[in-house]
Amino acid sequence: MKPLLLAVLIAAVTLPAAGQEKQPSIKHLKKSDPDVLFMGTSIDNSCPGTERSYERIVEGEMLRARIKRTSIWNWYEIALNVNVSCHRDRSQRGTMEVLTYSIFVTFLVFYPVEDPAPDELDFRQVVYLPSYVGSGLSVNHDNAEEERVIHANLRNAVTNALTDYLKANFSE
């Protein structure tokens, strides 16, 4: 790693899932057809590299886990959601450019709400935590090195998420 590049991983977020007081267990990641999983991505345009390069990281981890990506998502089944956001800023003196990035890899599902109130939606989204999170800071602009570091952190986050998914679906 270059001396001016600092990559810091932040511990997993321990916020409760919507409508729940404590952390759901990985058993909530169980699916009837676990060999197929919908994966949605949201990659910020400010991130170095292309959106496709980030998607390929996630697809590669899914292939290694022998999980086929589907393009059809049933809202009422668990899905993998990947979000990478980046922000560039200049230091106060204007001598350095700083890139901060955040990676959030979560599983989410929508549940129908029976007999919703007039002001209530007919579904509820639940995001299962822990989020598999990475974030960091890069000082002085080196796109190739920044992209490499973000890709490595994304790969780690997706690997951890898929490990829990596999445990939930294939362990006894």
KAMOJO-V596730 format. One record per pair of residues at least 24 apart in sequence whose C-alpha atoms are under 7 Angstrom apart, sorted by sequence separation. I is the first residue (numbers start at 1). GAP is how many residues later the second one is. D is the distance in whole Angstrom. If there is no record, write none. Layout:
BEGIN
i->I gap->GAP d->D
i->I gap->GAP d->D
END
This chain:
BEGIN
i->81 gap->24 d->6
i->82 gap->24 d->7
i->133 gap->24 d->6
i->81 gap->25 d->5
i->106 gap->25 d->5
i->132 gap->25 d->5
i->80 gap->26 d->6
i->81 gap->26 d->6
i->105 gap->26 d->6
i->106 gap->26 d->6
i->80 gap->27 d->5
i->81 gap->27 d->7
i->104 gap->27 d->6
i->105 gap->27 d->5
i->79 gap->28 d->5
i->80 gap->28 d->7
i->104 gap->28 d->6
i->105 gap->28 d->6
i->132 gap->28 d->7
i->78 gap->29 d->6
i->79 gap->29 d->5
i->104 gap->29 d->5
i->132 gap->29 d->6
i->37 gap->30 d->7
i->39 gap->30 d->7
i->78 gap->30 d->6
i->79 gap->30 d->6
i->103 gap->30 d->5
i->104 gap->30 d->7
i->36 gap->31 d->6
i->37 gap->31 d->6
i->38 gap->31 d->6
i->78 gap->31 d->5
i->103 gap->31 d->5
i->35 gap->32 d->5
i->36 gap->32 d->5
i->37 gap->32 d->5
i->38 gap->32 d->5
i->77 gap->32 d->6
i->102 gap->32 d->6
i->103 gap->32 d->6
i->35 gap->33 d->6
i->36 gap->33 d->6
i->37 gap->33 d->6
i->38 gap->33 d->6
i->76 gap->33 d->6
i->102 gap->33 d->4
i->36 gap->34 d->6
i->38 gap->34 d->7
i->75 gap->34 d->6
i->76 gap->34 d->5
i->101 gap->34 d->5
i->102 gap->34 d->7
i->38 gap->35 d->6
i->75 gap->35 d->5
i->76 gap->35 d->6
i->101 gap->35 d->6
i->100 gap->36 d->6
i->101 gap->36 d->7
i->100 gap->37 d->4
i->47 gap->38 d->7
i->99 gap->38 d->6
i->100 gap->38 d->6
i->47 gap->39 d->5
i->98 gap->39 d->7
i->99 gap->39 d->5
i->39 gap->40 d->6
i->40 gap->40 d->6
i->41 gap->40 d->6
i->42 gap->40 d->6
i->43 gap->40 d->6
i->44 gap->40 d->6
i->46 gap->40 d->5
i->98 gap->40 d->6
i->99 gap->40 d->7
i->38 gap->41 d->5
i->39 gap->41 d->5
i->40 gap->41 d->5
i->41 gap->41 d->5
i->42 gap->41 d->5
i->43 gap->41 d->5
i->44 gap->41 d->5
i->46 gap->41 d->6
i->98 gap->41 d->5
i->37 gap->42 d->6
i->38 gap->42 d->6
i->39 gap->42 d->6
i->40 gap->42 d->6
i->41 gap->42 d->6
i->42 gap->42 d->6
i->43 gap->42 d->6
i->44 gap->42 d->6
i->97 gap->42 d->6
i->98 gap->42 d->6
i->96 gap->43 d->7
i->97 gap->43 d->5
i->96 gap->44 d->6
i->97 gap->44 d->6
i->29 gap->49 d->6
i->103 gap->51 d->7
i->105 gap->52 d->6
i->105 gap->53 d->6
i->48 gap->95 d->6
i->54 gap->97 d->7
i->58 gap->97 d->7
i->61 gap->97 d->7
i->48 gap->98 d->7
i->49 gap->98 d->6
i->57 gap->98 d->6
i->61 gap->98 d->6
i->48 gap->99 d->5
i->58 gap->100 d->7
i->24 gap->104 d->7
i->23 gap->106 d->7
i->18 gap->108 d->6
i->17 gap->109 d->6
i->18 gap->109 d->7
i->17 gap->110 d->6
i->17 gap->111 d->6
i->17 gap->112 d->6
i->16 gap->113 d->7
i->14 gap->116 d->6
i->13 gap->117 d->6
i->12 gap->118 d->6
i->13 gap->118 d->6
i->12 gap->119 d->6
i->12 gap->120 d->6
i->12 gap->121 d->6
i->10 gap->123 d->7
i->10 gap->124 d->6
i->9 gap->125 d->5
i->10 gap->125 d->6
i->9 gap->126 d->5
i->8 gap->127 d->6
i->9 gap->127 d->6
i->8 gap->128 d->5
i->7 gap->129 d->5
i->8 gap->129 d->7
i->7 gap->130 d->6
i->6 gap->131 d->6
i->7 gap->131 d->7
i->6 gap->132 d->6
i->5 gap->133 d->5
i->5 gap->134 d->6
i->4 gap->135 d->6
i->34 gap->135 d->6
i->4 gap->136 d->7
i->29 gap->136 d->6
i->26 gap->138 d->6
i->30 gap->138 d->5
i->31 gap->138 d->7
i->29 gap->139 d->6
i->30 gap->139 d->5
i->27 gap->141 d->5
i->26 gap->142 d->6
END
